[in-house]
Amino acid sequence: MYKAVRARARALMRRTRGMRKEAGMVTSEYAVGIVAAAAFAVLLYKVVTSGQVSAELQSIVKEALNARM
């Protein structure tokens, strides 16, 4: 039984060593994701606030408010 426990402990140690080597990658992946999300938000803001899209949104809201049931 001692050998089985020792082998399991070694396997776990190898696995945690591998995780430690990649610990910095998680932070960089989050950073890239945040930058991409911010860029998408800026692009979406520019599209929504453009003249044509703004006029379309206003007309949709006006039609919805003037609709009678």
Kinemage of the C-alpha trace (Angstrom):
@kinemage 1
@onewidth
@group {chain A} dominant
@subgroup {mainchain}
@vectorlist {calphas} color= white
{ca met a 1} P 0.000 0.000 0.000
{ca tyr a 2} L 2.896 2.326 0.755
{ca lys a 3} L 4.178 1.993 -2.815
{ca ala a 4} L 0.769 2.882 -4.253
{ca val a 5} L 0.490 5.982 -2.084
{ca arg a 6} L 4.008 7.040 -2.965
{ca ala a 7} L 3.372 6.553 -6.700
{ca arg a 8} L 0.166 8.595 -6.447
{ca ala a 9} L 1.990 11.380 -4.610
{ca arg a 10} L 4.679 11.473 -7.305
{ca ala a 11} L 2.048 11.663 -10.033
{ca leu a 12} L 0.364 14.564 -8.265
{ca met a 13} L 3.678 16.377 -7.841
{ca arg a 14} L 4.415 16.046 -11.563
{ca arg a 15} L 0.990 17.396 -12.397
{ca thr a 16} L 1.346 20.446 -10.119
{ca arg a 17} L 4.806 21.212 -11.512
{ca gly a 18} L 3.312 21.363 -15.001
{ca met a 19} L 0.581 23.713 -13.816
{ca arg a 20} L 3.054 26.110 -12.266
{ca lys a 21} L 4.901 26.536 -15.557
{ca glu a 22} L 1.730 27.763 -17.263
{ca ala a 23} L 0.480 29.967 -14.421
{ca gly a 24} L 1.463 33.196 -16.202
{ca met a 25} L -0.439 32.301 -19.344
{ca val a 26} L -3.783 32.645 -17.643
{ca thr a 27} L -3.161 36.304 -16.861
{ca ser a 28} L -2.104 37.065 -20.429
{ca glu a 29} L -5.171 35.297 -21.793
{ca tyr a 30} L -7.409 37.406 -19.574
{ca ala a 31} L -5.593 40.552 -20.703
{ca val a 32} L -6.091 39.705 -24.383
{ca gly a 33} L -9.754 38.945 -23.725
{ca ile a 34} L -10.281 42.250 -21.938
{ca val a 35} L -8.593 44.204 -24.726
{ca ala a 36} L -10.705 42.418 -27.347
{ca ala a 37} L -13.907 43.076 -25.386
{ca ala a 38} L -13.036 46.759 -25.002
{ca ala a 39} L -12.284 47.066 -28.722
{ca phe a 40} L -15.608 45.424 -29.566
{ca ala a 41} L -17.428 47.763 -27.176
{ca val a 42} L -15.843 50.806 -28.840
{ca leu a 43} L -16.764 49.500 -32.287
{ca leu a 44} L -20.347 48.809 -31.211
{ca tyr a 45} L -20.611 52.277 -29.648
{ca lys a 46} L -19.385 53.902 -32.862
{ca val a 47} L -21.901 51.951 -34.952
{ca val a 48} L -24.855 52.651 -32.657
{ca thr a 49} L -24.090 56.371 -32.369
{ca ser a 50} L -23.603 56.852 -36.109
{ca gly a 51} L -26.197 59.033 -37.831
{ca gln a 52} L -27.988 56.385 -39.866
{ca val a 53} L -28.270 53.819 -37.077
{ca ser a 54} L -29.304 56.474 -34.566
{ca ala a 55} L -32.079 57.676 -36.897
{ca glu a 56} L -33.309 54.110 -37.410
{ca leu a 57} L -33.369 53.434 -33.670
{ca gln a 58} L -35.276 56.662 -33.050
{ca ser a 59} L -37.849 55.790 -35.708
{ca ile a 60} L -38.332 52.331 -34.192
{ca val a 61} L -38.882 53.826 -30.739
{ca lys a 62} L -41.317 56.448 -32.118
{ca glu a 63} L -43.316 53.761 -33.923
{ca ala a 64} L -43.438 51.655 -30.769
{ca leu a 65} L -44.628 54.601 -28.669
{ca asn a 66} L -47.252 55.638 -31.208
{ca ala a 67} L -48.631 52.129 -31.671
{ca arg a 68} L -52.206 51.734 -30.507
{ca met a 69} L -53.781 48.516 -29.399
